[in-house]
Structures are given as structure tokens and as C-alpha cells.
Amino acid sequence: MSGPERVDAVVSGAAVASGRISRRERVAWAGVAAVTVGVLLHLPMYLQAADDGYRLAGMGLDAPMLIGMILIFAGLGLTAYGLFPRAGVGDGSSDRVSVRALDDAKIRGAHVGLLLVMAAAVTIDVMKPTTLAFVVPGFAAEYGMKSPSNPTGHPPAALLPLAGIAGTVIGSLSWGWLGDRIGRRASILLAGVLFVATAICGSMPSYELNLVMCFVMGLGVGGMLPIVFTLIAETIPARHRGWLMVLIGGDVAGAYIVTSWLSATLVPEYSWRILWLIGLPTGLALIVLNRWIPESPRFLLAHGRREEARAVMARYGAELVPDEQADLAVEERVRSGFMQLFQRPLWRPTAVVVLLALAIGLVSFGFQLWIPTNLRSLGYTEVSADRILRDSALIGFPLNFLIAWLYGFWSSKKTIVLLAGLTAAALFAFAVAGDAVADDRTLLNALLVVPIWGISSMVAVLAAYSAEVYPTRIRARGSGLAAAASKAGGVVIIAIVVAALAPPTITGTALIGAIPMALAALAAAAFGIETRKRRLEEITAQEFEVAAPVGAQP
């Protein structure tokens, strides 16, 4: 074999082993480059405003920014075009093969590498919506918008988080479809490109443009998390899957810690806008990490891409072998489409997932989103409020390891019930204490630990659970539905604030979250499915009342 032929063979083998994204990858990478250059062209205006505290309100778009916007939108189009397959991803038939070897494999370096990359992806993803809580005060002050500290302003500052969270609802559903259509890996890459593009939120001169870009940012944020957990669920052995997914999901708390630290450190010097501009390096980091993200073998098999699945499985020490019992055969009874999630036999797990997600959203985007603003309205300075939240997150962070252990080795169902019940109890305590909680710093810190840590653990548990209870063919859709429902709760509560139907006080936001969280705990206890250490195919087979093969070995 000649030198060029050997190079081509190596490149081709690497592409198969990592799970080829598409046949037009060069077009996609050209789009990534265009987006990056477009974002860089927005930085000069921000830097030129340093003498005015980086205030851009009232300024117009200059030529470099206009050119940058054209490059960004053109680049996003090229990236999406490059990632989509030229034809269908497969015939959709389930091969008569076994994937049991994936669950029997020992944890090896490839698994650890995937988990580390996914942990970084989760942190980067969650930093985006978390940032909303820390930019709203500065955003409201610069544009004179209505907020607890400026009740006579107009329009309401809540429009910014409303735009962002509304984007995440649409993004979660869209990426759920994309994940099942073009693959898990390609969907993660596309979300990363959106993260880079929407870094320009930090240089938008008008609040209207901020709202538009915040909405676009939400599209990528909403889709990333469910796809990440879908990929982990389909790759990690069953005996380790539950606790590792929850542990990775614990990076939600880590993201809160990082974001609050960045806010306390950078915002006083570089204004609230710097928190958005950080999206450029973090988004690029996520794109680079995509090189070490292989496609899901289960996804490849579900779409008839056997050789690619075989190559990826080899990385994890597993072999693809014929199996007349066909533990993937149940997939043939699964219809693609969102409606399958609401039909028999999947409507019961869907009901639990949606109720939990709505409760989580009402807490995340009610109590947690507005707590920095509420603390400042009660007399805490901006830096003090950020430090209180950071300290509470740090105190509760180690408890994520306990939740991961409980979910993976005790009971997934009971862990959900326990965690939801504790979170509801803490929120009820906040509702009873009201504004007086600010008078006792110790009590404030103690009560903040559970909602801040608890809700981040709930997000992790829900993401893991929703990735386990659905069949491979619609798993990304199911995970996307869970993510969308959690964000829908946020849209509801923020819309209430925008409409001035209820003030975003500590008492109000705590009570709005506590009641549905308690109801969700009861629903999980009554209708939840146990997933601990069970193979995904076994869970699906039981749901469809098909006997799962347990005796055959690959």
C-alpha cells in the first residue's frame, strides 16, 4: 500500500471509529470558522466603551458588527447544512444483533474520556442559562428597565430571561428531533456553534437585539443537555450508567459555582456584558472537545449503520455479534415521532417525566433565577449576593456524590421521590420565613443550600431518568421533551412576572415552586419506573410487554 493510500485508510478508519458526522464535514467546519470571525468583529465596539464602564446603550451598529452578523448567520447555515446527511441516516430497521456486550464491558479509558468530555459539555451548557440570573441586574440598570430595584422602569427586565428560556423550550424539542435524525454527536457540535455565535449578546447596543440573541442562545442551550445524557445512557455499561449520569449532571451545581465566581470577579470591572462574551472561548472549547465524542452505537444500529457501530463498540471493549433473540427487536415496534411518547405504553413514564420537569422549571426559573435580584433588593450588595449564592452552592456541592450513589445503587425511583420531597420542604420553609430570612445570615445560607444544590441534583436525576425510560429510536425526543417541560415551567413563571401578575419576591417564588414540587414527588412515588442497573433494552421490553432476553450471552 502506498503512502497516500495508508493515510487515506487511517483517516477513514478514524472517521468510522469516532462515528462519522456527515459527508460534508468540510462545509460544516467552514461554517464554524465564519461564525468565529463574525463574533470577533463584535469585540472592538465593546472594548472601545471601556472608559464608559462598557455601556453600549444608545449606540448604533458599526460596519464591523454588521459584517460580523452576516458572517454569523451565513456560518450557522453552512454548519447546519454540513452536519445534515445527504440522505436518510439509515433504513430504520433493527439489526438482528446484540448490544449486550456494551453493558457487560468493563470501564476503560474510552469510557472515562467520554465522561470527562461530557462533564465539560454539561458545565459549559448550564453556564448559559445560569448566567441569566447574574446579568439581569446589570442589564436592567443599563437600559433603565423595570426590576425590584427600579420599580418605575420600563419595559420589565424579565423580558431577557423570558426570551432566553422560551428559546430553550423550542431548542429542547428541536434538538430532540435532531438527535434522533442526524445523530447525537452532530447535534452536540451544532449546539456548540450556537454557543459561540450568541457570545455577541455581550456587545449588542440595544435591549431589543439582546432579546433576539438571548432567544437564539436558548435554542442551543435547550438542546445540548438532553443529547449529552442520551449519548451517555447509550454508551456506559448498565451497572455504572445511573450513578455516573447523575454525577455528570452534578456539574449543574459546578456551573453555578463557576458562574457566580465569574460574576463576583469580573462584573465589577468589565460589566455584566463580560458574562455573555465568555461564551466565545467556552463554545470553541466545546467544539474542540467534539473530536473526542464518538457516536452512539445504539443510534448507529437503529439506523442500519452496522460497521460504524462495530468500530465504535470496539473502542469500549465490546463486540457486535449476531443474536437470533435480537434484543433490539423491540425497537421495531417503536414509531419515530413525538406522538409515540404520549401513547401506550409510554404515556405513564412521560407523565412522571413531564410533571417532574415542570416542577423543576418553576423552581429553577422562579426561585433560583430571581434570588440574586431579591437579595439585592433586601439590602445585600451585588458582590455580597453573588458570594452568598456561591458559598451555598459550594456547601451543597459534595451532596451531589451522595445523590449519585443513591440513584445508582439504592433506587432511581426512591431517589427522585426523596430529593423532590426535601426540595419542596426547604421551599416551604422559605415561604414561611419570607423577607425576614435576610436578617439572619446563617439561616439564609442554610436554607439556600437545599434549593440551589437540590434543584441542580434534580436536573441531573431527571436528565438521567428521561434518558433511560425511552427506546433508542425516540430517546433523544424523550430527553428533549423532559428538558422542554422544565423550561416551560420557567416560561410560565417569568411570563407572570412580565405581566406584573405577581412580584418576584422570595416568598412568592418559593411557594410557586414548593407546591408543584411536592405534587411531583407524589406522582413519582405512584407511577415511577425503577431503572437501577437495568439494561435499556430490558426497560423498553418491559414497557412494551415483551420478555427481555436474559439468559443468552453474546
LUMRO-429047 format. One record per residue (C-alpha): residue number from 1; residue in three letters; x, y, z. Coordinates in pm, whole numbers, m for minus. Each point is the difference from the previous one (the first is absolute). Last residue first. Layout:
<nodes>
NUM,ALA,X,Y,Z
...
</nodes>
This chain:
<nodes>
554,PRO,m2303,m1262,2326
553,GLN,m159,m171,298
552,ALA,m355,m125,2
551,GLY,m184,m30,330
550,VAL,m165,337,43
549,PRO,m207,53,m310
548,ALA,m264,264,67
547,ALA,m356,m129,m5
546,VAL,m214,252,m190
545,GLU,m263,195,186
544,PHE,83,324,m185
543,GLU,114,162,323
542,GLN,182,m319,98
541,ALA,184,m8,m330
540,THR,99,365,33
539,ILE,148,m52,346
538,GLU,182,m316,m113
537,GLU,135,177,m307
536,LEU,141,277,218
535,ARG,175,m254,222
534,ARG,m89,21,368
533,LYS,248,112,266
532,ARG,m260,222,171
531,THR,m288,86,m237
530,GLU,m302,m22,234
529,ILE,m306,156,m162
528,GLY,m199,282,165
527,PHE,m382,m2,14
526,ALA,m105,42,364
525,ALA,319,122,166
524,ALA,84,219,m299
523,ALA,m346,158,14
522,LEU,33,73,373
521,ALA,337,168,m51
520,ALA,m145,203,m287
519,LEU,m278,127,226
518,ALA,257,120,255
517,MET,197,174,m277
516,PRO,m322,159,m130
515,ILE,m67,160,342
514,ALA,355,106,88
513,GLY,83,189,m320
512,ILE,m279,258,10
511,LEU,51,27,375
510,ALA,370,81,m28
509,THR,m56,252,m282
508,GLY,m263,186,200
507,THR,183,5,331
506,ILE,331,111,m153
505,THR,m175,273,m198
504,PRO,m41,m1,m379
503,PRO,m312,219,4
502,ALA,m318,m161,m132
501,LEU,m230,82,m291
500,ALA,248,256,m132
499,ALA,m39,m139,m354
498,VAL,378,m37,m19
497,VAL,1,m179,336
496,ILE,m271,m242,m110
495,ALA,193,m58,m324
494,ILE,303,m87,214
493,ILE,m204,m262,188
492,VAL,m144,m160,m311
491,VAL,319,7,m205
490,GLY,188,m164,285
489,GLY,m248,m284,22
488,ALA,42,m40,m375
487,LYS,374,m39,58
486,SER,m58,m317,200
485,ALA,m246,m122,m263
484,ALA,252,61,m278
483,ALA,270,m199,179
482,ALA,m234,m293,56
481,LEU,m118,15,m362
480,GLY,361,8,m120
479,SER,78,m314,197
478,GLY,m298,m171,m160
477,ARG,95,124,m346
476,ALA,358,m115,51
475,ARG,m127,m344,104
474,ILE,m233,m34,m300
473,ARG,172,m280,m194
472,THR,192,m115,305
471,PRO,m310,m83,205
470,TYR,m94,224,296
469,VAL,38,m50,377
468,GLU,376,51,33
467,ALA,65,346,m145
466,SER,m295,141,197
465,TYR,152,m134,322
464,ALA,346,145,m57
463,ALA,m128,346,m88
462,LEU,m246,m11,291
461,VAL,275,m98,243
460,ALA,234,274,m121
459,VAL,m271,267,12
458,MET,m100,m121,346
457,SER,363,25,113
456,SER,10,360,m118
455,ILE,m332,60,174
454,GLY,128,m138,326
453,TRP,328,192,3
452,ILE,m158,341,m49
451,PRO,m330,m82,174
450,VAL,169,m193,285
449,VAL,296,228,72
448,LEU,m205,319,6
447,LEU,m164,m92,331
446,ALA,331,m30,184
445,ASN,146,315,m152
444,LEU,m306,205,94
443,LEU,m13,m147,350
442,THR,363,98,58
441,ARG,m48,349,m145
440,ASP,m300,75,220
439,ASP,m173,324,m95
438,ALA,m44,m111,m363
437,VAL,m242,m273,112
436,ALA,m240,276,107
435,ASP,m100,40,m365
434,GLY,m214,m315,22
433,ALA,55,m252,279
432,VAL,m310,m207,m87
431,ALA,72,m4,m374
430,PHE,363,m88,64
429,ALA,m106,m296,216
428,PHE,m239,m114,m276
427,LEU,294,13,m237
426,ALA,207,m221,228
425,ALA,m282,m256,25
424,ALA,m50,m12,m378
423,THR,369,m64,m54
422,LEU,m2,m280,255
421,GLY,m302,m165,m164
420,ALA,146,22,m351
419,LEU,323,m159,122
418,LEU,m172,m287,176
417,VAL,m244,m79,m283
416,ILE,273,10,m265
415,THR,229,m216,213
414,LYS,m281,m250,54
413,LYS,m43,m50,m375
412,SER,371,m32,m78
411,SER,52,m245,283
410,TRP,296,m88,224
409,PHE,311,m51,m215
408,GLY,m15,246,m289
407,TYR,m244,261,128
406,LEU,124,m15,359
405,TRP,364,20,m107
404,ALA,m63,298,m229
403,ILE,m200,171,275
402,LEU,289,m44,244
401,PHE,250,138,m251
400,ASN,m224,301,m58
399,LEU,18,68,374
398,PRO,357,125,m51
397,PHE,m141,308,m186
396,GLY,m229,118,282
395,ILE,255,212,183
394,LEU,151,132,m323
393,ALA,m343,98,m137
392,SER,m83,183,321
391,ASP,335,180,m8
390,ARG,m52,110,m362
389,LEU,m349,124,77
388,ILE,121,202,299
387,ARG,294,127,m205
386,ASP,m226,126,m280
385,ALA,m220,181,250
384,SER,301,161,169
383,VAL,143,118,m333
382,GLU,m325,166,m106
381,THR,m56,158,341
380,TYR,m252,m150,240
379,GLY,m284,224,112
378,LEU,m319,m197,m56
377,SER,m22,111,m365
376,ARG,346,m147,m50
375,LEU,m113,m334,138
374,ASN,m305,3,m227
373,THR,210,65,m310
372,PRO,236,m289,77
371,ILE,m298,m226,90
370,TRP,m189,63,m322
369,LEU,127,m288,m210
368,GLN,4,m246,290
367,PHE,m356,58,123
366,GLY,m181,22,m330
365,PHE,212,m128,m283
364,SER,146,m296,181
363,VAL,m298,m60,230
362,LEU,m271,21,m265
361,GLY,218,m196,m241
360,ILE,55,m282,247
359,ALA,m374,m32,56
358,LEU,m66,m9,m375
357,ALA,268,m266,m44
356,LEU,m137,m220,274
355,LEU,m348,12,m150
354,VAL,135,m64,m352
353,VAL,211,m297,103
352,VAL,m280,m163,201
351,ALA,m253,37,m282
350,THR,252,m124,m256
349,PRO,69,m309,208
348,ARG,m376,m75,m10
347,TRP,m58,99,m364
346,LEU,259,m245,m130
345,PRO,m222,m308,m41
344,ARG,m214,128,m160
343,GLN,12,340,m163
342,PHE,146,331,117
341,LEU,363,m66,m93
340,GLN,m106,m150,m334
339,MET,m139,343,m93
338,PHE,353,142,m12
337,GLY,94,m192,m312
336,SER,167,m322,m104
335,ARG,m212,m309,53
334,VAL,119,m266,240
333,ARG,m103,m360,m67
332,GLU,317,m71,m196
331,GLU,196,120,301
330,VAL,m116,m313,184
329,ALA,230,m198,m229
328,LEU,310,154,158
327,ASP,48,m296,235
326,ALA,11,m215,m310
325,GLN,m66,m356,117
324,GLU,176,m108,m319
323,ASP,311,181,114
322,PRO,284,84,m236
321,VAL,305,158,166
320,LEU,126,354,56
319,GLU,304,m5,224
318,ALA,76,212,305
317,GLY,325,142,138
316,TYR,m120,361,m3
315,ARG,195,100,m310
314,ALA,m122,m320,m165
313,MET,m356,126,42
312,VAL,82,299,m220
311,ALA,131,m219,m282
310,ARG,m297,m240,13
309,ALA,m246,289,0
308,GLU,164,147,m309
307,GLU,m21,m339,m169
306,ARG,m367,m47,95
305,ARG,m146,329,m125
304,GLY,m361,m123,m31
303,HIS,m168,290,172
302,ALA,m70,m164,337
301,LEU,352,m141,m18
300,LEU,158,345,m24
299,PHE,m216,134,284
298,ARG,95,m294,221
297,PRO,369,52,m79
296,SER,m27,365,113
295,GLU,235,223,m196
294,PRO,348,65,133
293,ILE,88,321,187
292,TRP,374,67,7
291,ARG,4,244,m293
290,ASN,m299,173,157
289,LEU,242,138,260
288,VAL,114,263,m251
287,ILE,m357,120,m48
286,LEU,m55,17,377
285,ALA,316,207,41
284,LEU,m120,236,m272
283,GLY,m325,50,192
282,THR,190,70,323
281,PRO,230,250,m173
280,LEU,m286,194,m165
279,GLY,m260,m40,276
278,ILE,218,211,228
277,LEU,m149,295,m189
276,TRP,m332,m56,179
275,LEU,147,35,350
274,ILE,208,296,m119
273,ARG,m317,198,m65
272,TRP,m83,33,369
271,SER,270,263,40
270,TYR,378,m34,m52
269,GLU,138,98,343
268,PRO,m284,m71,244
267,VAL,m117,m285,m228
266,LEU,327,m193,0
265,THR,57,m152,344
264,ALA,m347,m26,155
263,SER,m153,m103,m333
262,LEU,275,m248,m78
261,TRP,m44,m157,343
260,SER,m378,m19,m42
259,THR,49,m163,m341
258,VAL,254,m255,125
257,ILE,m212,m101,301
256,TYR,m317,m21,m208
255,ALA,182,m212,m258
254,GLY,120,m232,274
253,ALA,m356,m37,123
252,VAL,m105,m107,m349
251,ASP,318,m209,0
250,GLY,m205,m237,211
249,GLY,m133,m130,m329
248,ILE,328,m183,m44
247,LEU,m57,m166,338
246,VAL,m360,m76,m93
245,MET,115,m166,m321
244,LEU,273,m192,183
243,TRP,m242,m127,265
242,GLY,m247,m135,m254
241,ARG,232,m145,m265
240,HIS,237,m204,216
239,ARG,m177,m338,2
238,ALA,m152,72,m341
237,PRO,331,46,m182
236,ILE,50,356,m139
235,THR,m78,60,m370
234,GLU,m373,49,m55
233,ALA,m57,186,326
232,ILE,299,229,m65
231,LEU,m127,95,m346
230,THR,m350,75,125
229,PHE,148,200,286
228,VAL,189,226,m238
227,ILE,m300,30,m230
226,PRO,m224,114,287
225,LEU,252,268,108
224,MET,79,154,m339
223,GLY,m345,75,m137
222,GLY,m125,272,232
221,VAL,335,179,1
220,GLY,13,18,m379
219,LEU,m344,154,m40
218,GLY,45,216,310
217,MET,287,187,m163
216,VAL,m234,89,m285
215,PHE,m244,149,251
214,CYS,282,194,169
213,MET,99,132,m342
212,VAL,m346,139,m62
211,LEU,m39,144,351
210,ASN,341,169,m14
209,LEU,m94,148,m336
208,GLU,m307,159,163
207,TYR,212,122,294
206,SER,208,208,m236
205,PRO,380,17,m29
204,MET,69,m375,m42
203,SER,357,m72,106
202,GLY,m46,m260,272
201,CYS,m275,m181,m192
200,ILE,277,m52,m256
199,ALA,85,m323,183
198,THR,m302,m133,m186
197,ALA,206,m129,m291
196,VAL,240,m203,214
195,PHE,m281,m175,187
194,LEU,m178,m59,m332
193,VAL,309,m183,m125
192,GLY,m6,m218,310
191,ALA,m363,m94,m65
190,LEU,95,m117,m350
189,LEU,279,m214,143
188,ILE,m233,m167,249
187,SER,m249,m81,m277
186,ALA,276,m154,m215
185,ARG,101,m231,285
184,ARG,m349,m122,87
183,GLY,m108,m86,m352
182,ILE,m161,158,m304
181,ARG,m364,m98,57
180,ASP,m39,m121,358
179,GLY,218,281,135
178,LEU,m162,246,m238
177,TRP,m350,m76,130
176,GLY,109,45,360
175,TRP,199,299,m116
174,SER,m319,167,m120
173,LEU,m196,m85,315
172,SER,273,129,231
171,GLY,64,303,m221
170,ILE,m365,107,1
169,VAL,m11,m8,379
168,THR,351,150,23
167,GLY,m100,299,m211
166,ALA,m288,79,233
165,ILE,257,m7,281
164,GLY,219,260,m166
163,ALA,m281,233,m102
162,LEU,m163,m18,344
161,PRO,340,49,167
160,LEU,37,329,m190
159,LEU,m364,112,24
158,ALA,26,m16,380
157,ALA,162,345,m14
156,PRO,m350,147,m30
155,PRO,m42,285,m253
154,HIS,21,254,158
153,GLY,134,124,332
152,THR,m208,120,296
151,PRO,74,m304,219
150,ASN,379,46,m23
149,SER,160,m229,264
148,PRO,m276,m260,m38
147,SER,35,29,m380
146,LYS,m137,217,m280
145,MET,250,94,m268
144,GLY,230,300,m1
143,TYR,213,m143,m282
142,GLU,327,m15,191
141,ALA,m163,m85,335
140,ALA,m217,m281,m136
139,PHE,294,m166,m176
138,GLY,212,32,313
137,PRO,m266,m166,218
136,VAL,m89,m262,m269
135,VAL,359,m110,m63
134,PHE,41,m226,305
133,ALA,m317,m206,m19
132,LEU,34,m31,m376
131,THR,347,m151,41
130,THR,m160,m321,125
129,PRO,m162,m39,m342
128,LYS,346,m6,m166
127,MET,210,m164,270
126,VAL,m214,m312,m38
125,ASP,144,m76,m344
124,ILE,365,56,89
123,THR,m31,m221,308
122,VAL,m189,m270,m189
121,ALA,258,m2,m280
120,ALA,289,m26,247
119,ALA,m167,m298,168
118,MET,m62,m154,m343
117,VAL,369,30,m85
116,LEU,98,m162,330
115,LEU,m258,m276,m46
114,LEU,119,m78,m352
113,GLY,362,m23,114
112,VAL,m94,m229,287
111,HIS,m189,m232,m233
110,ALA,289,m11,m247
109,GLY,245,m68,283
108,ARG,m183,m310,116
107,ILE,m310,m92,200
106,LYS,m54,m372,m45
105,ALA,m234,m126,m269
104,ASP,m318,m192,87
103,ASP,m233,288,m87
102,LEU,158,57,m340
101,ALA,13,m377,m54
100,ARG,m379,m8,23
99,VAL,m12,182,m333
98,SER,m125,m311,m179
97,VAL,m72,m35,m370
96,ARG,m300,m68,m219
95,ASP,19,349,m145
94,SER,m286,241,68
93,SER,m138,168,m311
92,GLY,6,379,m27
91,ASP,116,1,m361
90,GLY,291,219,81
89,VAL,112,359,61
88,GLY,m228,118,m276
87,ALA,177,181,m280
86,ARG,262,270,m31
85,PRO,54,m12,375
84,PHE,m43,329,189
83,LEU,318,128,162
82,GLY,122,206,m294
81,TYR,m333,173,m53
80,ALA,m21,94,369
79,THR,355,133,m6
78,LEU,m53,194,m321
77,GLY,m315,164,135
76,LEU,168,91,327
75,GLY,290,149,m195
74,ALA,m229,214,m214
73,PHE,m171,130,315
72,ILE,333,75,166
71,LEU,167,146,m307
70,ILE,m288,241,m58
69,MET,7,99,366
68,GLY,375,66,m18
67,ILE,m39,223,m303
66,LEU,m255,205,193
65,MET,227,8,304
64,PRO,301,112,m206
63,ALA,m208,279,m157
62,ASP,m125,152,326
61,LEU,m330,m79,171
60,GLY,m141,299,186
59,MET,56,117,355
58,GLY,m287,80,237
57,ALA,99,m250,266
56,LEU,362,m112,m44
55,ARG,125,40,357
54,TYR,342,m158,43
53,GLY,68,208,314
52,ASP,21,316,m209
51,ASP,379,m8,m43
50,ALA,m23,m366,m111
49,ALA,m243,80,m283
48,GLN,264,m53,m270
47,LEU,40,m360,117
46,TYR,m367,m81,m64
45,MET,7,161,m343
44,PRO,319,m190,m90
43,LEU,m147,m340,105
42,HIS,m271,m45,m261
41,LEU,240,m95,m281
40,LEU,118,m292,214
39,VAL,m351,m148,m11
38,GLY,m7,2,m381
37,VAL,343,m160,m15
36,THR,m124,m286,218
35,VAL,m319,m46,m202
34,ALA,193,m14,m328
33,ALA,242,m259,141
32,VAL,m286,m221,121
31,GLY,m164,23,m342
30,ALA,321,m110,m169
29,TRP,3,m294,245
28,ALA,m350,m100,m112
27,VAL,91,20,m368
26,ARG,302,m220,64
25,GLU,m222,m251,181
24,ARG,m215,m62,m306
23,ARG,m16,m380,4
22,SER,m147,1,349
21,ILE,93,m42,366
20,ARG,202,m320,m39
19,GLY,2,m202,323
18,SER,334,22,178
17,ALA,108,m343,m119
16,VAL,m137,60,m348
15,ALA,188,326,m42
14,ALA,315,m146,146
13,GLY,m15,m290,m246
12,SER,m45,237,m292
11,VAL,291,216,113
10,VAL,222,m305,45
9,ALA,m99,m142,m337
8,ASP,55,333,m172
7,VAL,344,30,157
6,ARG,88,m355,m107
5,GLU,m114,77,m355
4,PRO,209,318,m5
3,GLY,311,m200,107
2,SER,m49,m286,m244
1,MET,m140,m341,97
</nodes>
